[in-house]
Amino acid sequence: MKQSNMPEEEEIYEKPSKSEIKRRLEARHNLAEEMSKMTPDKWKQMPIPERLLESLLETPKVRSHGGIRRHIAYLGKIMGMLPEEEVEAMKQALIKLVGVNKANKMKI
């Protein structure tokens, strides 16, 4: 096995693969979809950024199947722009609200 000549602190940071990025975005999209199914009173118990909350409040107004699909995609796009810490905080709050067993059945 070949050893690197560089100390650990000088190792070059490898960016995530395209597959890893896609998995992260898909997980955020799934989280947005699960959140869109919740009631507004549960949203108030979660640390949701203002822009995402405003979009979530529009969810009940969307009626058509295609419109719902596009709206959830939009929510996922907003979540894709959020820092990882905020997304993780929302995910943990969702797990607390629905319980671990139900959260494991979700695709989050």
LUMLUM-622450 format. One record per residue: x, y, z of N, C-alpha, C in turn; residue in three letters. Coordinates in steps of 0.001 Angstrom, whole numbers, padded with zeros to 6 digits, always signed. Layout:
BEGIN
XYZXYZXYZala
...
//
This chain:
BEGIN
+000844-001175+000000+000000+000000+000000+000887+001235+000000met
+000618+002159-000854+001408+003376-000982+000906+004415+000015lys
+001811+005021+000739+001434+006038+001704+001648+007414+001107gln
+000804+008327+001520+000909+009700+001046+002027+010415+001797ser
+002729+011285+001126+003786+012059+001748+003253+013302+002447asn
+001961+013613+002252+001381+014816+002827+000801+014523+004202met
+000993+015414+005176+000338+015261+006474-001175+015361+006302pro
-001895+014844+007301-003355+014804+007219-003966+016184+007034glu
-003455+017200+007731-004065+018518+007642-003844+019177+006279glu
-002905+018664+005498-002639+019242+004192-003279+018453+003045glu
-004071+017433+003386-004713+016654+002333-005663+017546+001547glu
-005728+017300+000277-006592+018077-000604-008031+017632-000397ile
-008910+018600-000223-010333+018315-000038-010916+017841-001361tyr
-011534+016674-001311-012189+016149-002513-013645+016572-002491glu
-014106+017149-003588-015503+017546-003644-016360+016296-003810lys
-017631+016367-003390-018498+015197-003507-018737+014819-004966pro
-018968+013544-005183-019224+013068-006540-020595+013545-007011ser
-020827+013451-008292-022130+013836-008839-023235+012987-008241lys
-022938+011709-008024-023936+010806-007431-024274+011231-006013ser
-023265+011634-005238-023492+012078-003865-024309+013357-003845glu
-024018+014275-004746-024787+015517-004841-026238+015204-005188ile
-026427+014292-006119-027782+013918-006528-028539+013270-005366lys
-027871+012414-004596-028521+011785-003437-028935+012835-002406arg
-028065+013810-002161-028382+014870-001198-029588+015690-001658arg
-029606+016060-002939-030727+016844-003455-032022+016040-003439leu
-031939+014751-003732-033122+013900-003693-033653+013779-002268glu
-032748+013670-001291-033165+013602+000114-033855+014901+000530ala
-033330+016039+000060-033962+017329+000368-035328+017432-000296arg
-035440+016938-001521-036729+016940-002226-037737+016082-001456his
-037310+014910-000992-038195+014036-000225-038614+014683+001089asn
-037690+015380+001739-038013+016086+002972-039047+017173+002697leu
-038875+017898+001612-039837+018940+001238-041206+018332+000974ala
-041234+017172+000313-042511+016513+000028-043206+016097+001318glu
-042462+015525+002247-043059+015114+003525-043549+016329+004310glu
-042786+017411+004273-043197+018620+004981-044453+019215+004359met
-044604+019100+003045-045783+019662+002377-047059+018925+002773ser
-046929+017703+003248-048093+016911+003672-048529+017242+005097lys
-047699+017991+005810-047989+018320+007195-048922+019529+007283met
-049446+019746+008476-050325+020890+008705-049495+022102+009121thr
-050024+023305+008868-049287+024523+009228-048922+024618+010715pro
-049735+024067+011603-049391+024143+013024-048133+023327+013348asp
-047881+022270+012591-046655+021496+012794-045449+022226+012207lys
-045671+022988+011131-044576+023761+010548-044055+024778+011552trp
-044983+025335+012365-044591+026347+013343-043677+025775+014420lys
-043693+024449+014580-042857+023788+015582-041477+023440+015024gln
-041246+023771+013772-039993+023421+013112-039199+024688+012775met
-037868+024582+012726-037049+025740+012347-036985+025909+010829pro
-038048+026466+010259-038149+026601+008808-037823+028039+008412ile
-036904+028236+007461-036596+029591+006983-037840+030251+006371pro
-037890+031571+006444-039058+032338+006006-039464+032040+004558glu
-038506+032007+003651-038821+031786+002226-039482+030427+002017arg
-038966+029404+002683-039540+028068+002553-040925+028014+003197leu
-041084+028672+004343-042380+028687+005020-043446+029356+004156leu
-043091+030455+003516-044046+031139+002630-044492+030216+001500glu
-043560+029464+000942-043898+028536-000142-044725+027366+000368ser
-044415+026892+001570-045203+025804+002150-046649+026240+002392leu
-046838+027494+002785-048185+028003+003030-049009+028065+001748leu
-048365+028073+000596-049063+028070-000695-049525+026663-001086glu
-049006+025636-000442-049284+024252-000821-050770+023909-000859thr
-051565+024274+000156-052997+023913+000097-053751+024528-001076pro
-053234+025604-001636-053907+026265-002755-053696+025539-004080lys
-052680+024678-004139-052376+023954-005375-053282+022731-005438val
-054026+022581-006532-055030+021520-006624-054693+020411-007623arg
-054181+020766-008786-053990+019752-009824-052784+018880-009516ser
-052816+017649-010029-051733+016701-009785-050400+017242-010300his
-050395+017754-011516-049176+018316-012093-048700+019540-011328gly
-049658+020337-010872-049316+021520-010092-048683+021149-008762gly
-049217+020119-008125-048655+019651-006853-047234+019155-007069ile
-047046+018396-008128-045715+017856-008441-044712+018990-008681arg
-045131+020000-009451-044250+021141-009713-043979+021955-008449arg
-044998+022091-007601-044832+022844-006357-043840+022136-005428his
-043940+020825-005325-043008+020061-004493-041597+020168-005064ile
-041478+020150-006386-040162+020334-007012-039602+021708-006669ala
-040467+022716-006638-040038+024067-006270-039574+024106-004815tyr
-040323+023438-003931-039917+023372-002524-038555+022693-002397leu
-038360+021623-003156-037077+020926-003144-035950+021818-003646gly
-036251+022652-004636-035248+023574-005164-034851+024596-004108lys
-035825+025107-003376-035530+026047-002292-034666+025360-001241ile
-035021+024129-000892-034250+023406+000119-032845+023101-000369met
-032681+022948-001675-031358+022694-002231-030407+023861-002053gly
-030951+025053-001862-030118+026245-001682-029801+026522-000213met
-030429+025774+000693-030214+026004+002122-028939+025341+002605leu
-028315+025910+003634-027134+025273+004207-027483+023918+004839pro
-026526+023032+004859-026729+021677+005381-027230+021689+006828glu
-026757+022641+007638-027162+022704+009045-028654+022972+009188glu
-029197+023866+008367-030620+024186+008429-031463+022989+008003glu
-031030+022306+006971-031769+021135+006488-031758+020044+007552val
-030609+019834+008168-030499+018806+009213-031374+019158+010412glu
-031450+020436+010777-032305+020869+011888-033776+020599+011569ala
-034193+020870+010322-035578+020596+009926-035847+019103+009946met
-034892+018321+009489-035053+016865+009468-035203+016323+010888lys
-034384+016792+011804-034459+016335+013188-035785+016756+013830gln
-036269+017953+013521-037552+018412+014046-038690+017558+013495ala
-038607+017195+012231-039622+016333+011628-039631+014966+012302leu
-038466+014427+012571-038364+013122+013245-038988+013198+014631ile
-038759+014305+015349-039362+014468+016676-040881+014543+016592lys
-041390+015204+015547-042836+015372+015405-043546+014077+015038leu
-042982+013318+014112-043678+012123+013617-043225+010848+014300val
-042102+010883+014974-041584+009691+015624-040571+008986+014728gly
-039700+008256+015370-038602+007592+014651-039129+006525+013701val
-040092+005730+014132-040589+004643+013292-041190+005155+011983asn
-042040+006162+012095-042663+006718+010893-041613+007413+010026lys
-040656+008092+010662-039598+008785+009915-038746+007786+009144ala
-038530+006602+009703-037744+005578+009001-038468+005096+007748asn
-039802+005130+007761-040574+004709+006592-040569+005776+005487lys
-040294+007019+005881-040219+008106+004910-038896+007981+004167met
-038814+008629+003027-037599+008556+002215-036669+009721+002516lys
-036646+010186+003764-035801+011346+004108-034446+010918+004600ile
//
